[in-house]
Amino acid sequence: MNPRNPFFCLVFIVLLLGQASAARQGPPPPTAIVLQHVSVIDVEQGTLLPDMSVELNGDRIRSVVPSATHKPAQGARILDLTGRYLVPGFVEMHAHLLSHPWDADGNLLPRFDRDSTLQMLRLLLAHGITTVRDPGSETEAAVTLRSLLAKGKATGPALLTAGRILNASSFNPEPFAVVKDEAAVRDEIRWQAAAGVDFIKVYSSMPPELVRVAVEEAHAHGLRVIGHLQRTTWTRAAELGIDAVTHAASWSPEYLSEADRPGYDQTLFGRVYWLEHLDLKSPAVTSMADALARHRVSLDSTLIASHTKFWGNDPRYTKHPQLGLAPEMFARGWPKGSFTASWTDEQYRQAQAQWPKALALTKLFFDRGVLLTVGTDTPTPWIIPGVSFHEELRLLADAGIPARDVLRMATANGARALGREKEIGAVKPGMRADLVVLRANPLADIGNARKIELVIQRGAVHQPRVLESGSQSH
């Protein structure tokens, strides 16, 4: 064709205009997805909305309306979920994704294992966890992993992370940073803030004066502070403005009577003595719970982390039916790397006898209005990523917390504790499309939360190949 031909020129101009128009319009919009005829659970109210249609557009929830009145967008992908239940994606508040694995003798290796980390992430997502908080990790690697997940370069939940854990003792393996004075605390927090962490974590050896400095410096950078505390009581930490505490108890001697304190050996087995002599009705204990509630300090009790220690010799863990799901580089070291591997049968018996007191303490926190969330401390010994989250839900129910409240803890409370309640934790228009489709109603039995059919993260539908084979009773 002659390029000087007027007809050729006209065709060429039309083609150019079409390309320019396409460039202005951008890529075609994503196909809408409609979850039709599904029972939506309002986790805040603990109520059921039957026969609803939830329309997703991209990574957001577009609408939540009765199926009878819903008109799907043209070309929408329709998923008929009759007889199914829809809840927000679960929030795991305590997973150390870059933990160093053990060798077969129970010795920690010098660095994290990438394949194990990726396997953990896939397991978490398969069990309905769409958001995870890592409360202590190698700063730079954790921020990089968060970015890879956000960009879809790795498969797993959305990640929010702390950096290295601030520690006032000389214990300094990864991921700990030794900070023994105010200047060191401020310097480390400024570095982590510049690196882009979401939280700051302070450890059990930190005295009140350094916790105060950490809270002040972190808040100046817009960062929340998580505490695994013992030297500083939870009561004092709440007064200092800490945002979150973690694990079943603070184990601080101040919560025991003066007569019982001399007998308290602050070791792992000493926690059995602490529980045995703890008076749940004492002013020290009730005022601690009230301080956490009043200052809106969130708490992930990680009951599974205590249970796996108190039952560390029990076949329910050593021969767990889903042990094969755990990353091999962790599971191989758990028998000798377990924190209670050296306990005698009598020590295990004494610990197990105090388990009802641990559950009662968690129930006390619930009754007094503490913002409880769900975390597991995976992948420490016998805590299988993903699987353990649902075991934690069962333990919380064993403590006497109703199923609807446990479900709220696993979703909306986690979102609130992360400061993401306007983005995740509810099935509402405008929220991120992080959802879990269940085959049974978790309001009737929290064990039904593991009966997962689909996991939806940022609008992408996943059909997990790794599903439950039944929970172990506790």
RARAUR-V679310 format. One record per helix or strand of 2 or more residues. SS is the DSSP state (alpha for helix, beta for strand). FROM is the first residue (numbers start at 1). TO is the last residue. If there is no record, write none. Layout:
ss=SS from=FROM to=TO
ss=SS from=FROM to=TO
This chain:
ss=alpha from=6 to=25
ss=beta from=33 to=42
ss=beta from=47 to=57
ss=beta from=60 to=66
ss=alpha from=67 to=69
ss=beta from=77 to=80
ss=beta from=85 to=88
ss=beta from=90 to=92
ss=alpha from=114 to=126
ss=beta from=129 to=134
ss=alpha from=139 to=150
ss=beta from=158 to=162
ss=beta from=165 to=167
ss=beta from=176 to=178
ss=alpha from=182 to=195
ss=beta from=199 to=202
ss=alpha from=208 to=220
ss=beta from=224 to=227
ss=alpha from=234 to=240
ss=beta from=244 to=246
ss=alpha from=253 to=255
ss=alpha from=258 to=261
ss=alpha from=270 to=277
ss=alpha from=283 to=294
ss=beta from=298 to=300
ss=alpha from=303 to=310
ss=alpha from=315 to=318
ss=alpha from=323 to=325
ss=alpha from=328 to=337
ss=alpha from=345 to=353
ss=alpha from=355 to=367
ss=beta from=371 to=373
ss=alpha from=387 to=398
ss=alpha from=403 to=418
ss=beta from=435 to=438
ss=alpha from=446 to=450
ss=beta from=452 to=457
ss=beta from=460 to=462
